[in-house]
Amino acid sequence: VLLFVPVFLAFIVWRLPGGALAGILAALAYSALRLDAIDAVGGDRFVGLIATRTLGYVAFGLLGGWAVQQLETSLEKLDAYDLIDDWTKLFNARFFLSETGLEMARARRYQSHFSVVVVDVPGSVVQGVPRRRRAALLGELGRAVQSAVRTVDRGVHAEVDGFHRLAVICPETGAEGAAIFTGRLATQIADFFDSRNLSIDEVALAARSLSFPGDDAALDALRADFERVEREQHPETATTA
């Protein structure tokens, strides 16, 4: 039974090829351990047992290696299409790049416009909170942002240069409407932290709004920040701005 352990370790580390090879080696090792008994009473009594054990070791290695490869492939696909931020459950940097790219293309084609509202929360505000409480706090913050926006708006969160950056993509929203919403969102976020004894001044939130067309260069710079976050989090599948 102990010979199943190296087979297990082999397919965990080397996947299907490792599992198959380890299964064969385990079968050979089992046969070698039975040589003394075979010499004493003859091989006929052990043929079935050795065949069964060999089949068990090899099948365990093959099936285990195949299962690990399938799991790894599924995780890679999940990572490639993951658009949700782990902390806040808002959208993540990858979604921001994709969605703003689509909105920019739509605006150019149909002569429309959209805006992005950004609120940077200093990381120091939540840094002193215990880790478990911090996770709950950021989850509550995500829900607060989600409840403050329209159904068509998309909230995004990413950690950028020591800040918790909250961005809201606002389709069909001009500069004036975005400016009004920026002030309201900054006030709501400041109130959110105040209600949890984490005081923060609205000025420290560095809230701003960008509209397209109009603030093209500033929006490109903002997308570059999110692209950098995307590369750091998913270097193998990072989206280019």
N, C-alpha and C positions, 0 to 999 in steps of 0.2 A: 504493500500500500504506500510506503514511503517513496517509492519510485515515481509516484504521480506528482510529487512536489517539484522535482527539477523540470518535469514536463510543463507544469503550470508556470514556473518562473521563466522558462524558455519562450513560451508563446506570449507571455506578457511583455517580454523585452524584444523578441525578434519576430513576433507575429506568426503568420502561417508557416514560413520556412523553418523557423526555430522550433515551433511546436512539432512539426513532422519529424525533423531530425532527432529531437529529444525523445519523441515517442519510440523511434526505432532503436535508439541507444538504450532506452529503458527496457525495451523488450530483450535486447541482447544481454543486458546486465541481469535481468531476471532468469534468462536461460542459463547464464554462467553460474548463478547461485544454485541452480538445480542440478548441476553436473554430478555432484557427489551422490545425490539421491538416485539419479538416472543410472549411474554405475552400479549402485547397490541393488536396485530392484528392476532395472530395465527401463528403456525409454517408452515402451508402449503405454504405460500408465500415465505418462506426463505429456503426451502429444496434445491431447485435448486441452489440458490446463495451460500449456505454453502457448497454444494457438489462441486461446481465449484472452490470456493476458496480453499477448502481442497486439491483438485486435483492440483491446481496451486502451493500451498506451497510445497506439498510433491514432485511434479515433479521437481520444481525448486531446492529443496535440493538434490534430487537424481542425476539429470543431472549435476548440478553444482559440486557436490562431485566427480562424475565419471570423469568429465572433468579435475578437478584439479589433480586427481590421475593419469590420462593419461599424463598430462603435466609434472608432477613430474617424472614419469617413463621415459618419453622421455628425459628430462634434465639429469637424471642419466645416461642413455645410452650415451648421447652426451658427458658427462663428462668422462665416462669410456673409450671412444674411441677418445678423443680429443688428437691430436698429433701436434697441431699448437700453437706456442707461441703467446700470445695476443699482445705483444708489437711490435715485429719485423716481425711477420708472417713467420718466419723461423720455423723449427721443434722445439719441446720442449724436456724436459728431458726424458719424457716417450718414445718418439721416439728414443732418443739416446740410452737408455738402450736396447730397443728391437732390433734396427738395429745393434749395435755393438755386441750384443749377437749372432745374425744371422751371421754376418761377421766372428766372431771368430769360430763358428761351421763350417762354410764353409771353412775357412782357414785350420782348423785341418783335415777336411775330404779330401779336394782336394789338400793339400799341397800348398796352395796359400798364399797370404798376402794382407794386407790392412793397411792404416795409418789413423791417426786422427790428424788434425792440430788444435791447440788451441791458441786463442788470448784472453787474459783477459784485458778488458778495465776497468780502475778504475772507480768506481761509482761516484767519485768526479767530473769527467769530465762533467757529465750531471746533477749532483745534483743541481747545481745552476740555471739550465734552468727552466723556468716556466712549470708547469705540462702539459699544452696543447702543448706547443712547444716541450717538452721532448718526448711526445708520437709521434709527427710527426718526430722528430729527429731519434728515434729508428726505426720507420718504414722505414725511408730513409736508415738507416744503414743496415737494413735487406735486402733491395733491392740491396744495394751496394755489400753486401757479396754474394748475390745470383748471381749477374752479374759477379762476379769475379771467380766463380767456374765452373767446367765442368758440363755438363748435368747429368752425373752419380754421381756427388758428392752431398752430402746432408748437408746443413748448419743448425746448431742448436744454439739456444740461451737460456741461463738460468742465473738467478742472483745467484751468489755463493759467499758468504763471502765478500760482499761489491763490487764485481766485476760483470760486464756484460760479462759473458763468452760466447765467440763465438767459436764453434767447427765445423769443417768440416770433415765429414767421407768420406774418399777417397778410394773407392774399387780398388783393383789391383794396388796399389801404394806402392812402396818400400820406404825405409828410405831416400835414396838420393833424389828422386823426391819430397817426402814430405818436406824435409828440404828446397829445392828451393822454393816450393810453400809457405812455412811458411814465408820466408823473403818477398816474393812478396805481400802476403796478409797483413802482418803487415805494409808494406809501404803504401798500398792502404787505410788501415783503418786510419793510421796517416794523410794521405793527406785528407781523408774525413773530419776529425775533423778540420784540419787546414783551409779548405775551408769554414768552418762555424764559424771561429774565436774561436775555442775551441782547442787551441794548446795542443798537447800531444807528448811526446818523444817516439820514437819507443821502447826504452828500458823499459819504464813504461808499455808497452802493454804486457810484459811477454809472448811473443809468443814462442811456442814450438811445436814439432811434436813427435808423438808416433807411432811406427810400431808394427804390430803383424804378425808373432811371432818376439820376440826380446825384446820389452818393455812391457812384460806381467804384471809385478808388477805395473808399472806406469799406465798402462791402467786400471788395476783393481782399483787403487786408484782414477783415474778419474771417473770411473763408480760409485764408492762409493759416490763421490760428487754429481753426478747427481741423484743417488738413494735417497740421503738425500733431495734434492730439490723436487723430485717426492713425497716423503712422506709428506713433508710440504705442498705442493700444493694440493695433493689428498690423504689424510690419509686413506680414506676408500677403495681406489682402487689402492694403490701404488704398483708398480711392484718391485719385489725383484731382486737385481743384481745377 
